[in-house]
Amino acid sequence: MTSQTSQTASTGTVTASVPAHVPTPDQIRRAPKVLLHDHLDGGLRPGTVAELAQETGYADLPETDPDKLGIWFHEAADSGSLERYLETFKHTVGVMQTRDALIRVARECAEDLAEDGVVYAEVRYAPEQHLENGLTLEEVVEAVDEGFRQGERLARENGRRIRVGALLTAMRHAARSLEIAELANRHRDSGVVGFDIAGAEAGYPPTRHLDAFEYLKRENNHFTIHAGEAFGLPSIWQALQWCGADRLGHGVRIIDDIEVREDGSVRLGPLASYVRDKRIPLELCPSSNLQTGAAPSYAEHPIGLLRRLHFRATVNTDNRLMSHTSVSREFEHLVEAFGYTLDDLQWFSVNAMKSAFIPFDERLAMINDVIKPGYAELKSEWLFRQTVSTSGSVDSQG
């Protein structure tokens, strides 16, 4: 939105600059946001990790002081390698092996997201990674769901509103994907909204899990696939054309099929054209991509071009602890890098809500009754600031 001039009646012309709604950090935090790609075991509070380690007898933490521990997670993940990045989860998963621990982590996740202005979130986790102390897969899912519902209630009591759905993840290097897909289907009416596979991409193509994806399609269920993060276009192609993914977890390497010519014109290859034409959602995670080497900087992150080309781009956190981030911080980085306005932030948020795995009427209600009114209120705030700043000069002419 460009700046404009306005006139006042009967007092002559008063030139006033209409702002482009470039948001402040406070406005970004208050804006209603939607999160599609967030890992439960990647978003713990450092203090919670330290306390749960003490309570559960987990003795392998590299630091016990919460502040130092938070720094360690960020620095260890900031390696430029997806494999090294994934190693940090040993410690968070290590303290999430009891029912009480899972409830607490899920509850705090919902509270933290609500405090950041997130109104709808899909949070993923791998039930198979939380069985070391004797929990069953069913008990893991039930505990996490209880925690999310507690967090929603506590957020509401504190004047915040959030809805959290779970994505059950199967590890792509393991052989339990069909079992986890069946688990997701059994709990589709009790908080689980879809399925995912995650873990190192190289050497573990999504086609290893075709039986799980075929099962979910037969059951009319939703799934996303981690693809196009550390690995390139073949990963994306397999996820879509072999497996039938509804969304792409990351998908940032679709940029490899887009050519920007010297004159500024752009040519899309066949896969990039398909992704854009079919409106396939990209669960982009800028800070995480910088850490794993998928992008060199925020200013050079492919999200800028993908936004300009109108791909179905969304903004996500991936792992809030490891990346020391939040949805608001991700937007702050993008505002600084690309000059995005509140209109852009609304575009990303509506994209994400359109792409959520809940029923269409509920998505539409969130867009029309929560997201658009929330951004309209933020965009109108300049009117009242302008009134205060100009009323004196206007009155003096009267």
N, C-alpha and C positions, 0 to 999 in steps of 0.2 A: 504494500500500500504506500503510495507516494504522498508527500506532504501537500496540503491544499491551503487555500485562503478562504476566509469567511467574511461576511459583511454583517453589520448591525444596522437595523432600521432607524431612521430619524436622527442618527448621530453621525452620519457619514460612514465612511469605510474604515473599518478596523481590521488590519491584517493580522491573522492569527494562524500560527502553524499547527496543522492537525498532525499529531504524531502518528508514526507508522505502527504503533502498538508493539514496539520492541519491548519485550517484557523484562521487568526487574527480577532478581532472584526470588523476592518475596512473592511476586505474581506467579512465577513458575511453580513455586511450591504450592500455592493455593489453587492453581489450575487443576481441573479434573483430568486425571491421566489414566491410561489403560496400559497394562503390562501383560505381555504374552509369553515372555521368555525369562524366567527367573528360577534358579535352582534353590530348593529348600536348604540343601546342605552347603550351599555357597553363600548364604545370607545370614548366618548366625551372628549375634552380637559377640564381640571378643570376650566380654565379661561372662556371658553365658557359656562359652566354650570352656573357660577356666573353671567356672563353678561346676559344670557337669563333669569335667575331668576329675575334679576332687571327689564329687559325689559317687561317681561310677568306678573309680579306681583306674582310670585311664592315665598311664604314666609316661606317655611318649611326647607330650607337648614340648615344643622347642622353647617356649617361654610360658611362665605362669602369671606374670603381671599382665592384666588386660590391655593396657596401652601398648606395651612392648609386643604383645601377641598380635594385636591388630596391625602393627607396623610389619611384623614378620610375615603375616599372610600376604600383605600387599606386595612386599619386596620379593618374596619367593615366587609369587605369581607373575611378577613383572619381568619375565625372562625372555620373551620373544619366542617361546616354544609352547605349543599346546600340550605336549606330553609333560613338561615340567609343571605347567599350570595345573594340570589334573592331579599331580602328586600331592598338592596341598589338601586335597579332600580326604586324605587318609586320616587327618586329625578331626575334622568336623564329623565325618561318618563314625569315627571311633567313639565319640561321645554321644551318638544318637542310637543307642542299642537297647534302650528301655522304653516302656510305654510312657512313663512320666517325662522322660527327656524328649520324646517325639511330640508329646502334647505341648510342652513348654516351647520348643523351637517353632512349631507351627503357630501357636498363639502369638508369640512375639513377632513372627514374620507378618502376620495380618496386621498387628498393631503398628509396626514400623512402616509398612506400606501405606496404611491409612494416614498416618502422621505426615507422610510425604505427599499426600493429596491423591493417591491412587484410589480410584473408585471401583475398578474391576481388575482382577489379577488372575492369571493362570500360573500356578506354581508347580514345578515338576520335581519329582524325586523318584529314586529307584528302590522299591520295596525290598528287592533281593539283597540290598546292601545293609539291611538293618535286622539281620536274623542271628547275629553272633551270640546273643544272650538268651536265645530260646523263643523269641517271638515268632509267630507264624506270619505269613504274608497278609492274611486277613486282619490280624491284630495290628500290624503296622498301619494298614490303610485306615482302620477304625480310629487308631490313636491320632494320626495326622488330621483326619477329618474333625475329630473332637477339638483339637487345638485350633484349627481354622475357625470353627464356629465360635469358640470362646473368644478368639481374637476379634471377630466381627462384632460380638456383643460388647466387648470392652471398648472397642473403637466407637461404637454407637453411643455408649454412655459418656464418652468424652467429646461428643459432638462431631464425630467423623462417621462417614458411611463408606463401607467397602464390601464387596462381594468377592470371595475367593473360591476358585475351582481348582481341582488338582489334576495334573497330568501324570499318569504312571509311566515311568521310564524303564525300559529294559536296556541292559548294558550290551553294547554291540559286540564285545569280545566274548560274551558268555553265550549260553545256549538255552536261556529261559524266556525268550521273547514271546513265544506263543502262550506260555503259562501266565506271563504278566499281562498280555493282551486279554486273555480270558478273565483275569482278575479285574482289569479295568472295565470290562463289559458287565461283570457282575455288580459293580459299584457305580454304574453310570447314573443311577437315580439317587445316589447318596454322596454327592460331592465330587465324584470323579468325572471330568468332562472330556477326557481323551487320553491318548497314548503317544509315546515318543520312544526313540532309541537314541542313546548318547554314548560318549566315550570316544577314544581316538578313532579318527576316520580312516587313516592310511592302513591298509591291510584288512580292514573290517567293513567291506561295502554293505550298504543296506540290503542288497539282494540276498545276503545270508539269512535274512529274517522274513523272506517272502511268505512263509506259512502264517506268520502273525498278521501281516498286512492283508493277506487274502481273507483271513478269518474276520478281521475288523470290517472289511468292506462288505462281506456277507451279512454282518450284523448291523450294517448301516451306522457304524461308529466313526468317530473322528480320530485322525492322527497327524502328527507333525514328525519330521525327521531332521535330526542334525545333519546338515549337508552344506557343502560349499563354504566351510570355515577354514580348516587347515588344508583340505583337499579341494581340487578344482571342479571344473565343469562336469567331468564324468560322475562325480558324487551327486551333483544336482540332477543330472539327466536320469541316473538310476532311481533316485528318490521319487522323481515325478513319473517317468514313463514306465518303469518296471514296478514300482511299489505303489504309486498312486497317492502320494502324500497330499494332504490338504494345504499344508503350509511348509515353508522351509525354515528350519532352525538355523539362523544366521543367513546363509545364502549369499553372503557378501561377494563370493568369487564369481557371481554372475557377471561382474564387471569385466571378466576375462573374455566375454563374448560381446563386448561393446567397444567399438572403435571410435575414438574422437580424432577427427582429421585436423590438419594444420589450420584450415579455415574455420574451425569451430563446429562444423557440421558433425553429425553423429550417425553411425551406421550400427544397427543392431543385428547380431547374428541370429540364426534360427532359434537357438535355445532362449536367448534373451528376449526375442520377440514373442516366443510362446509364453514365457513367464509374465511378461507385461500384458499381452493380449488376454490371457486367461485370468488376470488379476490374482495371481498366486501371491499370498502374503510372504514378505521377507521379514523374519524376526531379527532385525539388525541390532547389534550390541557394540556400539562404538568403542567404549573404553576397553572392553574385553578383547576386541579385535586388535587394538594397539598393543596390548600385552602379549598376545599370541603371535604377533607379526603379520596379521592379515591386513593391516593398514599401517602406514608410517606415522600419521598424525591425524588429528581431528580435521584439519583443513583439507587434507588429502584423502579423507575417508570417502569411499564410493557413495555414501549416503547422499552427498551433495548432488552428484550427477543423477543418481536414481530418483531423488526427489524432483529434480528438474525435468526428468523424462517421464514422470508420473507413474513409476512402478508402485505397487502396493507396499510401500515401505512403512515399517513400524519401528519405534525406538524402545529398546529394552536394556535391562541391567546385566543379564546373565548371572553373575555372581557378585552380590553387593559387598560381601566381606573381602573377597580376593581383589576386586577392582576398586575397593574403597569408594563406592558409588551409590547412587540412588537414581530413580527416574528423573528427578529434578536436576541432579548434577549432570546427567546425560544431556538434558535439554540446555542447560547452561553452557556446556561445551559447544553445542551446535549453534546456539545463538551467537556466541563469540566467533565461531569459525565462519559461519555463513550469513550472519545478520538476520536470522530467522525472527519472524514476528509472532504474535499470538495467533495470527491466522495460520501460519505454518504449524505451530504446535497443535492447534485444533485439527488440522488436516491429518497429522500423524495419529492423533488420538482417535479420531473418527475411523481412520484406516484400521487401527487395531481393534476397535469395537466391532466393526463390520466383520472382522476376521476371527472373532472369538468363537469358541465351541459351545455356546449356549444357544437356545432356540432363537429364531429370527425375530419374533415379536419382542423378546426380552432385550435383544441387542438394539432394536429400533427404539425401544423405550429409554434405554440408557443414553442413546445418542440424542434423542429429542428432548428428554426431560431432565437430563443431568449434564451431559457434556456441552451441548450447544448453549444452553442457558448460562452455564458456568463461565464459558469463554466470553459470551456476550456481556456479562457483568464486568469481567476484567477489562474488556475493551472499552467499556463506557466510563471507566474511572477517570480518563483524561478529561472528560467533560467537566467533572466537578473540580478537578485541579485547575483547569483553565478558567472556570468561573471565579475561583478564589484569586487567581493571579491577575485577571484582567478587570475584575469588577471595579476596582478603585479607579483605574484610568478611564473606564467607560463612564462611571458615575461623574467624574470630574468634567466631562464634556456636556453633561446634561443640564 
